[in-house]
Amino acid sequence: MQTFATLLMRDARVFKKHIIGRFVDACVWCGINLFVSQYILPQFGISSDFGTFIMIGNIAAWGMLEVGTNVSILISDLLGIQSTSYYLTLPIPQSWIFIRIGLSDAFKSFVSTLPMIPIGKLV
């Protein structure tokens, strides 16, 4: 169990180095989408409440894009570099390695979407 927790903490530390860039990406992407849907599209006859719908869609879409990216990285790793093979040799059940990957990816997606909520409230 300690090995599993250490692997999760390692993933969090690695992600910490990239968190500012992810926050900037999420804020810019969400801000532009919300600005367009809240201020420009109503001039073409779309309801101004459409911005709220777009905000929720942005959060869901960002999560799906994160998952798609992480799945392609995992498949690339299994077919190429095979760094996952090292984790499979650790003294923990092999299924926990894939649980670790899922928990780590869920954490990254969740943390990356946090700045979208204040941006949505501002717009």
Secondary structure, DSSP 8 states (H G I E B T S, - for coil): -HHHHHHHHHHHHHHHTTHHHHHHHHHHHHHHHHHIIIIIGGGGT--TTHHHHHHHHHHHHHHHHHHHHHHHHHHHHHHTT-THHHHHTSSS-HHHHHHHHHHHHHHHHHHHHTTHHHHHHH-
